Amino acid sequence: MSTEILMPALSPTMEEGKLAKWLITEGQTIKAGDIIAEIETDKATMEVEASDEGKVSRILIPAGTEGVKVNTPIAVLDGDASSSPSPRPRGEGRGEGQPQTPPPSAPPPASFARSSGGFLSPPPPPLAEPARAAAPEIAPGTETTTMTMREALRDAMAEEMRRDKDVLLMGEEVAQYQGAYKISQGLLEEFGAERVIDTPITEQGFAGVGVGAAFAGLKPIVEFMTWNFAMQAIDQIINSAAKTLYMSGGQLGCPIVFRGPNGAAARVAAQHSQCYSAWYAHVPGLKVVAPSNAADAKGLLKSAIRDPNPVLVLENEILYGTSAPVPKGEWLVPIGKARIAREGRHVTIVSFARGMHYALEAADALARDGIEAEVIDLR
């Protein structure tokens, strides 16, 4: 039985890649685990392995072809089972190793991925989508539009950049690439390269530049590709941004926003999965927010940009694609005000960010047993 080998999903934001090299020929017999091709993205070279054995009857896409769409058939294998390879970064391409949401088409359970070290492991099962989001505090009769958290964050930045010429965005790939998670789509075109700034891969460096810009009176939004990488900039965040107002006797403030994905995600390693909310919440001089839905994401980010103090916006990448109603027009959510997402009289469940979705599911389960759970979103 002939089956097609498909172009693997490279990342949640990529739709195509370059088939750089074939390591097999037509008529060759291969077995599961054999490396059959190399795929290049803008960040790394990926090795593709076969998940089944059989004879390669046809190569459909020649080596060197650019712009090959994900899930395009690239070869035909005469075997007994389908063969959809899984990619993994080769070498030290950092972008493809960052936290990522599951690709649109998850590879079959039989596929195996091989890293540069040669370790073989089956890809983990895709995470289930949260059952439902918490309902934000929107007054009855308010005109709303449904959007994803990704769109809400983008709109918040765009609105504040239109409102205040001192607001700017900086970080790795925020301009030309429109953000590692496509949060900054369209901002470079509207505001130009002086206010939407691509930085080198040096968190300590561009965080320090952002803090200095804030000291000079600008209002930077500094995007980290992940808060795990912000460990490189923790001196700038804590010793410079958080402490200067106190150390200057109130004479020098730091109106800066640090934002990016935080916490556990899908199909990533431990060094890309840490939650820093408790760390930063204990630092005097920092304000920390962690939205659970699109409306809060927009309202909290707008409030953070207007705040005269350093504010950390801890987003969860799994929530970027979730949708919720967001009020049209001006919409601000006060920093430091929690929200009762569900009324209850027997027990209280307190959570924030992605945990809110599971807290509400738990409240639903308790309700079936006659227990009324109150759910509070710390935001």
NORRA-V443847 format. One record per backbone hydrogen bond with DSSP energy under -1.0 kcal/mol. CO is the residue of the C=O (numbers start at 0). NH is the residue of the N-H. If there is no record, write none. Layout:
<<CO:NH> <CO:NH>>
//
This chain:
<<0:78> <2:76> <4:73> <4:74> <6:70> <14:69> <16:67> <17:19> <17:39> <18:63> <20:37> <24:27> <27:55> <29:53> <30:33> <33:49> <35:22> <36:47> <37:19> <37:20> <38:45> <39:17> <43:40> <44:89> <45:38> <47:35> <47:36> <49:32> <53:29> <54:77> <55:26> <57:75> <61:64> <64:18> <67:16> <68:71> <71:6> <73:59> <73:60> <74:4> <75:56> <75:57> <76:2> <76:78> <77:54> <87:46> <93:96> <94:97> <107:110> <112:120> <114:117> <118:114> <120:112> <135:137> <138:141> <142:327> <144:325> <146:323> <147:151> <148:152> <149:153> <150:154> <151:155> <152:156> <153:157> <154:158> <155:159> <156:160> <157:161> <158:162> <159:163> <163:166> <165:218> <167:220> <168:196> <169:222> <170:198> <172:178> <177:183> <178:181> <183:186> <185:189> <186:190> <187:191> <191:194> <191:195> <194:168> <196:170> <199:201> <201:205> <202:206> <203:207> <204:208> <205:209> <206:210> <207:211> <208:212> <209:213> <210:214> <211:215> <212:217> <213:216> <218:167> <219:256> <220:169> <221:258> <225:228> <227:230> <228:231> <229:232> <230:233> <232:236> <233:237> <234:238> <234:239> <235:240> <236:241> <237:242> <239:243> <242:246> <243:247> <244:249> <245:248> <253:255> <255:310> <256:221> <257:312> <258:223> <259:314> <260:226> <268:271> <269:272> <273:262> <275:279> <276:280> <278:281> <279:282> <282:285> <286:311> <288:313> <289:352> <292:296> <293:297> <294:298> <295:299> <296:300> <297:301> <298:302> <298:332> <299:303> <300:304> <301:305> <309:286> <310:257> <311:288> <312:259> <314:261> <315:318> <318:321> <319:149> <321:148> <323:146> <325:144> <333:336> <338:376> <341:374> <346:373> <348:375> <350:377> <351:354> <352:355> <353:356> <354:358> <355:359> <356:360> <357:361> <358:362> <359:363> <360:364> <361:365> <362:366> <363:367> <365:368> <365:370> <366:369> <371:345> <371:346> <373:348> <374:340> <374:341> <375:350> <376:338> <378:289>>
//
